[in-house]
Amino acid sequence: MTSEYQHLIDLNDYPVSWWNKLITLGKDIYRYPERYKGACSGKVMATLFYEPSTRTQMSFQTAMLRLGGSLIGFDNPSTSSVSKGENLKDTTKVVSSYADIMVIRHPVEGAAKAAAISAECPVINAGDGGHLHPTQTLTDMLTLTLEKGTLEGLTIGLCGDLMNGRTVHSLCKALSCYKNNKFVLISTKELTLPSYIKDILNVHNCEYTEISSLEDAISKLDVLYMTRIQRERFASEEEYLAQKNVYVLDKQKMKNARKDLIVMHPLPRVDEIEIDVDDDERALYFKQAKYGVYIRMALILKMLENKNPSPVLKGTTLKDICCHNPKCISNRELYLPKSFVKSGDIAECEYCDERILLK
């Protein structure tokens, strides 16, 4: 299970066969955890969390500790030199020289790829703004494998903030690579799935429908993936409040769902799933969070095998062209090369996937 890639920035940088082998390893660790004790003895993992996190941060830390490794890092940039104005490159360069592997979460889209450019060890993207969250997707895929027995032929409902939900974006990209999956996209018109993700579904000939009613969709689903309305991604409190509480899963709605439905959620939950739904055996979000430790143990082991890094940026710098996404790291850390991948009259930013029509 080798790869030309050193880092995990986007799950789709790796072939589906790599995902499947990683999930198989995660299943083995889940079933026989004692076999993997001490597998990372003497290794150090750095966790750089520029943004709040509970499950992702702690599951990575737990994964490394269970493998026998050690931890360094921060979970609040105000306690690091970032608060003094240090740029991402300098932080990454120094911390990666102390560690064997580095995990980064950042509120700005494309930050994980930017960090990987200067890193001296493998970098894992633990969430970059509203862009991607590949390790949550691996958690979701292990959950589906263990609970549904397959990653194919599923009807998956994704409900809530589909525009800003990085977990949704990563999951759609991944599950579109498996046969006969269908997607039901449940959101308000303001929070619909970004066009570049829909384009990926179209390229893979995935059937998808867009609706605004959870009640109308739930009876058709094998999987319901609930997401919170992400307050921190809105420009104003008024915009957030206009979307809050539009979708709430409760016991009444669950009465119309299939007996073999599974309800997933990347967590944290705010008010989009009522507490009494937790008692329903189809509610698997807490078990899902537990599975995250095992797949991250598998990921750490495999990423530490990658000894030969390939270039992080594979595109080209276009004269007088900058990314149009104000949330892109290339517009925040101005030393970064403005790198794009061209396809006809379209240029796609290598950091955040924003598409620009070339004149």
PEJOQUI-V577935 format. One record per residue. N is the residue number from 1. PHI is phi in degrees with one decimal (* if undefined). OMEGA is omega in whole degrees, 0 to 359 (none if undefined). BURIAL is 1 if it has 16 or more other C-alpha atoms within 10 Angstrom, else 0. Layout:
# PEJOQUI-V577935
N & PHI & OMEGA & BURIAL
N & PHI & OMEGA & BURIAL
This chain:
# PEJOQUI-V577935
1 & * & 179 & 0
2 & -103.3 & 181 & 0
3 & -151.4 & 176 & 1
4 & -74.5 & 183 & 0
5 & -91.9 & 178 & 1
6 & -99.4 & 189 & 1
7 & -107.9 & 169 & 1
8 & -117.2 & 178 & 1
9 & -102.1 & 179 & 1
10 & -130.8 & 182 & 1
11 & -56.7 & 182 & 1
12 & -74.2 & 171 & 0
13 & -71.6 & 181 & 0
14 & -109.7 & 178 & 0
15 & -72.2 & 180 & 0
16 & -59.0 & 179 & 0
17 & -62.2 & 177 & 0
18 & -67.3 & 177 & 0
19 & -57.9 & 184 & 1
20 & -62.5 & 178 & 1
21 & -67.5 & 178 & 0
22 & -66.3 & 178 & 1
23 & -64.5 & 177 & 1
24 & -61.4 & 177 & 1
25 & -65.2 & 177 & 1
26 & -59.4 & 177 & 1
27 & -63.1 & 180 & 1
28 & -66.6 & 178 & 1
29 & -65.0 & 177 & 1
30 & -60.4 & 184 & 1
31 & -82.7 & 185 & 0
32 & -132.9 & 185 & 0
33 & -60.5 & 183 & 0
34 & -64.7 & 181 & 0
35 & -68.7 & 189 & 0
36 & -109.8 & 177 & 1
37 & -64.9 & 179 & 0
38 & 81.8 & 183 & 0
39 & -65.1 & 179 & 0
40 & -116.6 & 178 & 1
41 & -57.8 & 181 & 0
42 & 87.4 & 180 & 0
43 & -93.7 & 180 & 1
44 & -120.9 & 174 & 1
45 & -111.5 & 175 & 1
46 & -100.9 & 177 & 1
47 & -115.2 & 180 & 1
48 & -107.9 & 183 & 1
49 & -110.8 & 179 & 1
50 & -80.8 & 185 & 1
51 & -137.1 & 182 & 1
52 & -58.1 & 178 & 0
53 & -159.8 & 172 & 1
54 & -114.9 & 187 & 0
55 & -65.8 & 184 & 1
56 & -61.8 & 181 & 1
57 & -63.1 & 184 & 1
58 & -70.2 & 179 & 0
59 & -70.8 & 174 & 1
60 & -65.0 & 179 & 1
61 & -63.3 & 178 & 1
62 & -61.9 & 180 & 1
63 & -58.3 & 181 & 1
64 & -67.6 & 179 & 1
65 & -64.6 & 179 & 1
66 & -68.3 & 176 & 1
67 & -85.5 & 177 & 1
68 & 90.4 & 180 & 1
69 & -89.8 & 181 & 1
70 & -120.6 & 187 & 1
71 & -128.6 & 165 & 1
72 & -136.7 & 175 & 0
73 & 134.3 & 178 & 1
74 & -142.8 & 176 & 0
75 & -120.1 & 178 & 1
76 & -153.2 & 184 & 0
77 & -60.9 & 180 & 1
78 & -68.3 & 178 & 0
79 & -96.8 & 181 & 0
80 & -119.8 & 179 & 1
81 & -69.6 & 173 & 0
82 & -57.5 & 181 & 0
83 & -66.1 & 179 & 0
84 & -93.6 & 178 & 0
85 & 101.3 & 180 & 0
86 & -64.9 & 181 & 0
87 & -79.7 & 184 & 0
88 & -63.9 & 181 & 1
89 & -59.6 & 184 & 1
90 & -67.5 & 177 & 0
91 & -60.4 & 181 & 1
92 & -62.4 & 183 & 1
93 & -59.8 & 183 & 1
94 & -72.0 & 185 & 0
95 & -64.1 & 181 & 1
96 & -66.7 & 177 & 1
97 & -75.0 & 178 & 0
98 & -92.8 & 192 & 0
99 & -122.8 & 175 & 1
100 & -94.4 & 180 & 1
101 & -156.6 & 185 & 1
102 & -132.5 & 178 & 1
103 & -116.7 & 183 & 1
104 & -129.8 & 168 & 1
105 & -120.0 & 186 & 1
106 & -147.7 & 181 & 1
107 & -76.5 & 184 & 1
108 & -103.4 & 185 & 1
109 & -68.1 & 180 & 1
110 & 89.1 & 184 & 1
111 & -64.8 & 181 & 1
112 & -64.8 & 178 & 1
113 & -66.9 & 178 & 1
114 & -61.7 & 178 & 1
115 & -64.1 & 183 & 1
116 & -65.6 & 182 & 1
117 & -60.2 & 184 & 1
118 & -105.2 & 184 & 1
119 & -72.2 & 178 & 1
120 & -104.2 & 177 & 1
121 & -148.3 & 178 & 1
122 & -60.2 & 179 & 1
123 & -114.3 & 176 & 1
124 & -114.1 & 177 & 1
125 & -79.4 & 178 & 1
126 & -101.8 & 179 & 1
127 & 120.3 & 178 & 1
128 & -122.6 & 181 & 1
129 & 57.0 & 178 & 1
130 & -94.2 & 189 & 1
131 & -89.9 & 186 & 1
132 & -137.1 & 177 & 1
133 & -149.7 & 189 & 1
134 & -64.0 & 182 & 1
135 & -76.5 & 171 & 1
136 & -68.5 & 178 & 1
137 & -64.9 & 175 & 1
138 & -61.3 & 175 & 1
139 & -60.5 & 180 & 1
140 & -63.3 & 181 & 1
141 & -70.3 & 175 & 1
142 & -65.3 & 178 & 1
143 & -60.0 & 180 & 1
144 & -63.1 & 180 & 1
145 & -64.1 & 182 & 1
146 & -76.0 & 187 & 0
147 & -97.4 & 179 & 0
148 & -107.6 & 177 & 1
149 & 80.5 & 184 & 0
150 & -162.0 & 171 & 0
151 & -116.2 & 183 & 1
152 & -122.9 & 173 & 1
153 & 66.2 & 182 & 0
154 & -104.8 & 170 & 1
155 & -104.1 & 188 & 1
156 & -111.0 & 174 & 1
157 & -95.3 & 178 & 1
158 & -115.8 & 192 & 1
159 & -127.1 & 174 & 1
160 & 122.5 & 183 & 1
161 & -87.0 & 182 & 1
162 & -82.2 & 178 & 1
163 & -72.5 & 186 & 1
164 & -98.7 & 186 & 1
165 & -78.9 & 182 & 1
166 & -62.7 & 178 & 1
167 & -65.9 & 178 & 1
168 & -65.6 & 181 & 1
169 & -60.3 & 181 & 1
170 & -64.5 & 182 & 1
171 & -66.7 & 178 & 1
172 & -60.5 & 180 & 1
173 & -61.1 & 183 & 1
174 & -73.6 & 185 & 1
175 & -70.7 & 175 & 1
176 & -68.1 & 181 & 1
177 & -86.4 & 178 & 1
178 & -107.1 & 190 & 1
179 & -69.5 & 166 & 0
180 & 61.7 & 173 & 1
181 & -84.2 & 178 & 1
182 & -120.7 & 183 & 1
183 & -121.5 & 173 & 1
184 & -113.4 & 187 & 1
185 & -98.4 & 188 & 1
186 & -109.2 & 181 & 1
187 & -161.3 & 169 & 1
188 & -75.2 & 181 & 1
189 & -65.1 & 179 & 0
190 & -76.8 & 187 & 0
191 & -120.8 & 181 & 1
192 & -71.7 & 180 & 1
193 & -60.7 & 179 & 1
194 & -57.8 & 185 & 0
195 & -63.5 & 182 & 0
196 & -68.9 & 175 & 0
197 & -75.1 & 176 & 1
198 & -61.5 & 178 & 1
199 & -60.4 & 179 & 0
200 & -65.1 & 177 & 1
201 & -61.1 & 180 & 1
202 & -67.3 & 179 & 0
203 & -59.2 & 181 & 0
204 & -91.5 & 179 & 1
205 & 55.9 & 178 & 0
206 & -85.1 & 176 & 1
207 & -74.3 & 175 & 0
208 & -147.0 & 177 & 1
209 & -128.0 & 178 & 0
210 & -115.1 & 179 & 1
211 & -136.3 & 182 & 1
212 & -109.8 & 186 & 1
213 & -113.2 & 174 & 0
214 & -67.0 & 180 & 1
215 & -58.2 & 182 & 0
216 & -71.9 & 187 & 0
217 & -92.4 & 197 & 1
218 & -61.8 & 182 & 1
219 & -71.5 & 184 & 1
220 & -95.6 & 195 & 1
221 & -99.9 & 167 & 1
222 & -89.0 & 182 & 1
223 & -136.1 & 172 & 1
224 & -115.8 & 181 & 1
225 & -107.8 & 181 & 1
226 & -84.5 & 175 & 1
227 & -135.8 & 177 & 1
228 & -82.9 & 170 & 1
229 & -76.6 & 193 & 1
230 & -85.7 & 184 & 1
231 & -52.9 & 185 & 1
232 & -71.8 & 181 & 0
233 & -95.4 & 183 & 0
234 & -89.0 & 181 & 0
235 & -71.7 & 182 & 0
236 & -145.9 & 178 & 0
237 & -64.3 & 180 & 0
238 & -62.9 & 179 & 0
239 & -63.8 & 178 & 0
240 & -63.0 & 183 & 1
241 & -63.2 & 179 & 0
242 & -68.4 & 181 & 0
243 & -102.5 & 183 & 1
244 & -60.8 & 175 & 1
245 & 67.2 & 176 & 1
246 & -68.2 & 181 & 0
247 & -120.0 & 178 & 1
248 & -133.9 & 177 & 1
249 & -85.8 & 180 & 1
250 & -133.2 & 183 & 0
251 & -63.0 & 180 & 0
252 & -63.9 & 178 & 0
253 & -65.9 & 180 & 0
254 & -64.7 & 178 & 1
255 & -64.2 & 181 & 0
256 & -92.2 & 183 & 0
257 & -88.5 & 177 & 1
258 & -64.8 & 180 & 0
259 & -66.9 & 181 & 0
260 & -101.8 & 173 & 0
261 & -59.4 & 166 & 1
262 & -120.8 & 179 & 1
263 & -103.8 & 180 & 1
264 & -119.3 & 179 & 1
265 & -160.7 & 181 & 1
266 & -71.6 & 182 & 1
267 & 61.6 & 11 & 1
268 & -78.5 & 173 & 0
269 & -89.1 & 174 & 0
270 & -109.8 & 178 & 0
271 & -139.6 & 184 & 0
272 & -86.4 & 171 & 1
273 & -131.5 & 180 & 1
274 & -69.1 & 187 & 0
275 & -58.7 & 184 & 0
276 & -70.8 & 174 & 0
277 & -69.1 & 181 & 1
278 & -57.1 & 183 & 1
279 & -79.0 & 179 & 0
280 & -74.9 & 183 & 0
281 & -64.4 & 178 & 0
282 & -83.1 & 179 & 1
283 & -82.4 & 189 & 1
284 & -114.9 & 188 & 1
285 & -66.9 & 178 & 1
286 & -74.7 & 175 & 0
287 & -64.5 & 176 & 0
288 & -55.4 & 179 & 1
289 & -62.7 & 179 & 1
290 & -66.9 & 178 & 1
291 & -60.2 & 181 & 1
292 & -58.7 & 179 & 1
293 & -64.2 & 186 & 1
294 & -70.2 & 180 & 1
295 & -72.1 & 177 & 1
296 & -73.9 & 172 & 1
297 & -60.7 & 179 & 1
298 & -61.9 & 182 & 1
299 & -64.2 & 179 & 1
300 & -57.6 & 180 & 1
301 & -59.6 & 183 & 1
302 & -73.6 & 180 & 1
303 & -67.5 & 178 & 1
304 & -70.4 & 176 & 1
305 & -80.4 & 185 & 0
306 & -80.2 & 186 & 1
307 & -102.7 & 186 & 0
308 & -117.3 & 182 & 0
309 & -68.0 & 172 & 0
310 & -102.4 & 179 & 0
311 & -57.0 & 181 & 0
312 & -72.7 & 179 & 1
313 & -96.2 & 183 & 1
314 & -118.2 & 181 & 0
315 & -90.0 & 181 & 0
316 & -131.4 & 175 & 0
317 & -88.9 & 182 & 0
318 & -98.2 & 183 & 0
319 & -61.0 & 175 & 0
320 & 63.6 & 179 & 0
321 & -114.5 & 174 & 0
322 & -123.4 & 177 & 1
323 & -63.4 & 181 & 1
324 & -84.0 & 182 & 0
325 & -84.4 & 181 & 1
326 & -66.1 & 180 & 0
327 & -90.9 & 182 & 1
328 & -79.0 & 181 & 1
329 & -60.4 & 181 & 1
330 & -68.6 & 176 & 1
331 & -96.1 & 178 & 1
332 & -108.5 & 180 & 0
333 & -105.2 & 195 & 0
334 & -72.9 & 176 & 0
335 & -74.8 & 184 & 0
336 & -68.7 & 174 & 0
337 & -65.9 & 179 & 0
338 & -83.1 & 190 & 1
339 & -99.2 & 182 & 1
340 & -133.4 & 171 & 1
341 & -106.5 & 183 & 1
342 & -91.9 & 173 & 1
343 & -143.6 & 184 & 0
344 & 65.1 & 180 & 0
345 & -92.9 & 182 & 0
346 & -112.0 & 172 & 0
347 & -118.2 & 182 & 1
348 & -110.5 & 179 & 1
349 & -62.5 & 182 & 1
350 & -72.1 & 182 & 1
351 & -87.1 & 190 & 1
352 & -121.7 & 179 & 1
353 & 72.0 & 175 & 1
354 & -62.7 & 182 & 1
355 & -104.5 & 181 & 1
356 & -124.3 & 175 & 1
357 & -83.9 & 181 & 0
358 & -83.0 & 181 & 0
359 & -85.1 & none & 0
